[in-house]
Amino acid sequence: MFSEEIEVRTGDRETVRDITRDCEAFVGAAGSPDGLLHVFVPHATAGVAIIETGAGSDEDLLAQLRELLPADGRWSHRHGSPGHGRDHVLPALVAPSMSVPVIGGRLALGTWQSVCLVDTNGDNPTRTVRLSFLGG
């Protein structure tokens, strides 16, 4: 298995960050044309998703997460910025890992699909993402 960590700057507000190019570069360096790419975010307040970006879907996702997980005082987990407890519930809805097939050296994503880091926690502006490739 070939594996490495990348750092992704997410800033101080909620975001959906497209990391598809990072994943493609990683797969290109893996040295095998076919296999599985595994993407894992080792954080308690972030997840990964396959979603269309740039046409509003990323903003729609954040809007729905705001509706489902309001940043208010209802959360038992209370350290950090107000409403931070919601960030700890996020990985139950947006999983912290995923696998993507790699065929012929390319991610087998649909036309409009991108691999994205989803981060609602503005208290942590830099994230680590572990990319692992298992050749087949």
C-alpha positions as CSV (number, residue, x, y, z in Angstrom):
1,M,0.0,0.0,0.0
2,F,1.2,3.5,-0.9
3,S,0.2,6.2,1.5
4,E,0.8,9.9,2.4
5,E,-0.7,12.8,4.2
6,I,-1.5,16.2,2.6
7,E,-2.3,19.4,4.3
8,V,-5.4,21.3,3.2
9,R,-6.0,24.9,4.3
10,T,-9.7,25.4,5.1
11,G,-9.5,28.8,6.7
12,D,-11.6,30.2,9.5
13,R,-15.1,29.5,8.1
14,E,-17.1,26.5,6.9
15,T,-16.0,25.2,3.6
16,V,-16.2,22.5,0.9
17,R,-12.7,22.2,-0.5
18,D,-12.1,20.3,-3.7
19,I,-9.1,18.0,-3.3
20,T,-9.6,16.0,-6.5
21,R,-6.4,17.3,-8.1
22,D,-4.4,16.3,-5.0
23,C,-6.0,12.9,-5.2
24,E,-5.2,12.6,-8.9
25,A,-1.6,13.6,-8.4
26,F,-1.2,11.1,-5.6
27,V,-2.7,8.3,-7.7
28,G,-0.3,9.3,-10.5
29,A,2.7,8.8,-8.2
30,A,1.4,5.4,-6.9
31,G,2.8,3.5,-9.8
32,S,-0.1,1.2,-10.5
33,P,-2.9,1.8,-13.0
34,D,-5.7,0.1,-11.1
35,G,-6.8,-0.1,-7.5
36,L,-8.6,1.8,-4.8
37,L,-7.9,5.2,-3.5
38,H,-8.8,5.6,0.2
39,V,-9.3,9.2,1.5
40,F,-9.4,9.6,5.3
41,V,-9.6,12.8,7.4
42,P,-8.2,12.1,10.9
43,H,-10.2,14.8,12.6
44,A,-13.3,14.7,14.8
45,T,-14.9,17.7,13.1
46,A,-14.5,17.2,9.3
47,G,-15.6,14.7,6.6
48,V,-15.1,13.9,3.0
49,A,-17.8,13.8,0.2
50,I,-18.1,13.2,-3.5
51,I,-20.1,16.2,-4.8
52,E,-20.3,18.6,-7.7
53,T,-18.5,21.8,-7.0
54,G,-18.7,25.3,-8.7
55,A,-22.3,25.1,-9.7
56,G,-23.8,25.8,-6.3
57,S,-24.0,22.3,-4.9
58,D,-21.2,22.9,-2.4
59,E,-23.0,26.0,-1.1
60,D,-26.3,24.0,-1.0
61,L,-24.5,21.3,1.1
62,L,-23.3,23.9,3.6
63,A,-26.7,25.5,3.8
64,Q,-28.3,22.2,4.6
65,L,-25.7,21.4,7.2
66,R,-26.4,24.8,8.8
67,E,-30.1,23.8,8.9
68,L,-29.5,20.3,10.3
69,L,-26.6,21.4,12.6
70,P,-27.2,24.9,13.8
71,A,-24.3,26.8,15.4
72,D,-26.2,27.6,18.6
73,G,-26.2,26.7,22.3
74,R,-28.1,23.4,22.0
75,W,-25.0,21.2,22.0
76,S,-23.6,19.4,25.1
77,H,-20.1,19.7,23.7
78,R,-19.3,23.3,24.4
79,H,-15.6,24.2,24.1
80,G,-14.4,26.3,21.2
81,S,-16.5,28.9,19.3
82,P,-20.2,29.1,19.9
83,G,-22.1,26.1,18.5
84,H,-18.9,24.1,18.0
85,G,-20.7,21.0,19.3
86,R,-22.3,20.7,15.9
87,D,-18.9,20.3,14.3
88,H,-18.4,17.1,16.3
89,V,-21.7,15.7,15.0
90,L,-20.7,16.4,11.3
91,P,-18.7,13.2,10.7
92,A,-21.8,11.2,11.5
93,L,-23.5,12.8,8.5
94,V,-20.5,13.4,6.2
95,A,-18.2,10.4,6.8
96,P,-14.5,10.9,7.6
97,S,-13.4,8.4,4.9
98,M,-14.3,7.1,1.4
99,S,-12.9,4.9,-1.3
100,V,-12.7,5.7,-5.0
101,P,-12.0,3.1,-7.7
102,V,-8.9,3.8,-9.9
103,I,-9.0,2.4,-13.4
104,G,-6.3,3.0,-15.9
105,G,-4.5,5.4,-13.6
106,R,-7.6,7.7,-13.3
107,L,-10.2,8.2,-10.6
108,A,-13.4,6.5,-11.7
109,L,-15.5,9.6,-10.9
110,G,-18.6,10.7,-12.8
111,T,-18.4,13.8,-15.1
112,W,-19.4,16.3,-12.4
113,Q,-18.1,14.5,-9.3
114,S,-15.2,15.9,-7.2
115,V,-13.6,14.6,-4.0
116,C,-14.1,17.2,-1.3
117,L,-13.1,17.9,2.2
118,V,-16.1,19.3,4.2
119,D,-15.2,21.4,7.2
120,T,-17.6,23.4,9.3
121,N,-15.1,24.1,12.1
122,G,-13.5,27.6,11.7
123,D,-11.4,27.0,14.8
124,N,-9.1,24.6,12.9
125,P,-7.8,26.4,9.7
126,T,-5.6,23.5,8.5
127,R,-6.5,19.9,8.0
128,T,-4.6,16.7,7.3
129,V,-6.0,14.3,4.8
130,R,-4.5,10.7,4.5
131,L,-4.5,9.4,1.0
132,S,-3.8,5.6,0.6
133,F,-3.7,3.6,-2.6
134,L,-4.1,-0.1,-2.8
135,G,-3.0,-1.4,-6.2
136,G,-5.0,-4.2,-7.8
